Amino acid sequence: MKWIAYIPKSYLSWIVGALASLPLPQPFAIILVRWFARTYNIDPATATRPLHSFRSIGDFFTRDLRPELRPIAKGVVSPVDGTLRSVSDVSETGHVTQVKGREYEVSKLLGGDQLSSRFTRGQLWNFYLSPQDAHHIFSPVDGAIARSVHIPGKLWPVNDWAIQSVDGLFVVNERIVTFIESAHGLVAVVMVGATNVGRIALSYTRFETNKAPWRSGGIRAFDHSPSIKVNRGEKIGTFKMGSSVVVIFESRLFDAGRVAPLTKVTYGVALESLCQGS
């Protein structure tokens, strides 16, 4: 897959996102969405809308799920439907393991933001969203959104090949960080872009990525004053296609060694329930 290095991934992702969101005549849309749901083993009945109301793959990708199917647990909860890839403690030097033999700095993941130092000796949870998963991101805690940061970057895939092959993959790709002050300390929810992720949109403010890939820019930070109250399980963002979410906690809330990797999770489930022996 080394050939992907030579593809203009931002432009490709913008085009794919635009095509995926192109409204189609209802008969064609029904056929395409039904094919997509069958291919990825998605039950359309879990959505809040009937299948015939979706006019594109992109529309179905960002479907809302029936809330009774995702009860919100107490404590700290999963921010997504997806697969828990790993749980890692942040070292005293602020580094975390990507894969064996490869590390990256949490401060770089957060764009060198002024709040980065608070996560030294914290804990990082890495979630992957496949095409099967609904693509909204939810707050893992009750709290207040104090700051958002958009960090431009590449749009490498976030599959297993890329994690093994691309140094500092998560600090190379485009991402948006939402900082939430909570009773559990500061929490950073990092929405990481990837190839064919048309856009990342925030729910609590008007902002979307990759609207015009030909316009480059630097890191942009937004302070929210007053801060924006948010409840655990409340939507804070959406991937217009699939990608990864990294959540960093200021404290080591759980024993990382007790969490089984590659566990399928749903948003709203208590992270503590993923700890073996809990």
VEXLUMMI-947899 format. One line per 4 residues: for each residue x, y, z of C-alpha. Coordinates in steps of 0.5 Angstrom, whole numbers. Each point is the difference from the previous one (the first is absolute). Layout:
X/Y/Z | ...
% end
This chain:
0/0/0 | 6/5/-1 | -3/2/-6 | -5/4/4
6/5/2 | -1/3/-7 | -7/1/0 | -3/7/2
-4/-2/6 | -3/6/2 | -3/1/-7 | -2/-7/-1
-4/0/7 | -3/7/-2 | -3/-3/-6 | -2/-7/3
-3/4/5 | -4/4/-5 | -2/-6/-4 | -2/-4/6
-5/6/2 | -3/1/-7 | -7/0/1 | -3/-6/-5
-7/-1/-3 | -4/-4/6 | 0/-7/-4 | 8/0/-1
1/3/7 | -4/-6/3 | 4/-5/-4 | 7/3/1
-2/1/8 | -3/-7/0 | 6/-3/-3 | 5/4/5
-4/-3/6 | 0/-7/-3 | 8/0/-2 | 2/3/7
-6/-4/4 | -3/6/3 | -7/0/2 | -4/6/-2
-5/-1/5 | 5/3/5 | -1/6/-3 | -5/6/2
-2/0/-7 | -3/-5/-5 | 5/-2/-6 | -4/3/-5
1/7/3 | 8/0/-2 | 2/3/-6 | 7/-2/0
6/-4/3 | 2/6/4 | -7/1/2 | 0/-7/3
7/0/3 | -2/6/4 | -6/-3/3 | -3/1/7
-1/-7/4 | -7/-1/4 | 2/3/7 | -3/-6/3
5/-5/-3 | 6/4/3 | -1/2/8 | 5/4/3
3/-3/6 | 3/4/6 | 7/2/0 | 5/0/-6
-3/-3/-6 | 2/-2/-7 | -1/6/-5 | -1/-4/-6
-3/-6/-3 | 7/-4/-2 | 6/-4/2 | 4/2/5
7/-1/-2 | 4/1/6 | 1/3/6 | 7/3/2
2/4/6 | 4/7/-2 | 7/0/3 | 3/5/4
4/3/-6 | -7/0/-3 | 1/-5/-5 | -5/-6/-2
1/-6/-4 | -3/-1/-7 | 2/-7/-1 | 6/-4/3
6/4/-2 | -4/7/-2 | -1/5/4 | -3/7/0
-1/7/4 | -7/1/3 | 2/8/-1 | 1/-1/-7
-7/-4/-1 | -3/6/3 | 4/5/-4 | 4/2/5
-5/4/4 | 1/3/6 | -5/-5/4 | 5/-6/-2
4/0/6 | -6/-2/4 | 0/-7/-3 | 7/-2/2
-1/-7/4 | -7/0/-3 | -4/-6/-4 | -2/0/-7
-5/-4/-3 | 0/-2/-8 | -7/-1/-4 | 0/-2/-7
-7/1/-4 | -1/-5/-6 | -5/1/-5 | -5/-4/4
0/5/6 | -5/6/0 | 5/6/0 | -2/5/5
5/1/6 | -3/1/7 | 3/3/6 | 3/-5/5
-1/4/6 | -5/6/3 | 4/6/0 | 1/7/-4
3/1/-6 | 6/5/1 | 4/0/-7 | 0/-3/-7
6/-1/-4 | 0/-1/-8 | 7/-3/-2 | 1/-1/-7
4/-6/-3 | 0/-6/-5 | -6/-5/-1 | 4/-6/1
-5/-7/1 | 0/-2/7 | 0/-7/-1 | 4/-5/3
5/1/-6 | 1/7/1 | 1/-1/7 | 5/-4/-1
4/4/-5 | -1/7/1 | 4/3/5 | -5/4/5
-6/-1/-4 | -4/3/5 | 4/7/0 | 1/0/-8
-8/0/-1 | -5/5/0 | -4/1/6 | -4/4/5
1/0/7 | -6/1/5 | 3/2/7 | -6/-2/6
1/2/7 | -3/-5/5 | 0/-3/6 | 5/-5/-2
5/5/-2 | 1/3/-7 | -2/-5/-6 | 2/1/-7
-4/-3/-6 | 4/0/-6 | -4/-1/-6 | 5/-3/-5
-1/1/-8 | 2/-6/-5 | 0/-1/-7 | -7/1/-3
-3/3/6 | -3/6/-4 | -1/4/6 | 0/1/8
-5/4/3 | -1/3/7 | -7/0/3 | 1/5/5
3/5/-4 | -1/2/-8 | 7/-3/-2 | 1/-6/-6
7/-2/-3 | 2/-1/-7 | -5/5/-3 | 5/2/-5
7/-4/0 | 3/5/-4 | 0/5/5 | 6/-2/5
0/3/7 | 3/-1/7 | -2/-2/7 | -6/4/2
-3/0/7 | -6/2/3 | -2/2/7 | -7/-1/2
-2/5/5 | -4/-1/4 | 1/-7/-1 | -5/-5/-3
-3/-5/4 | 0/-7/-2 | -3/-6/3 | 3/-7/-1
-3/-4/-6 | -2/7/-3 | 2/1/-8 | 6/4/-1
2/-1/-7 | 0/-4/-6 | 4/-4/-5 | -3/1/-7
4/-7/-2 | 4/-4/5 | 6/1/4 | 3/-1/7
-2/4/7 | 6/0/5 | -3/2/8 | 6/3/5
-2/0/7 | 4/5/5 | 0/-6/5 | 1/-8/-1
-7/-1/2 | 1/-8/-2 | 5/-5/0 | 2/0/-7
3/-8/1 | -7/-2/1 | -3/3/-6 | -1/-5/-6
2/3/-7 | -4/-1/-6 | -7/0/4 | -6/2/-4
-3/6/4 | -6/4/-1 | -1/7/3 | -3/1/7
3/-6/2 | 4/1/7 | 8/-1/-1 | 0/-3/6
-4/-6/-2 | 6/-1/-6 | 5/-1/6 | 1/-8/1
-3/-2/7 | -4/6/1
% end
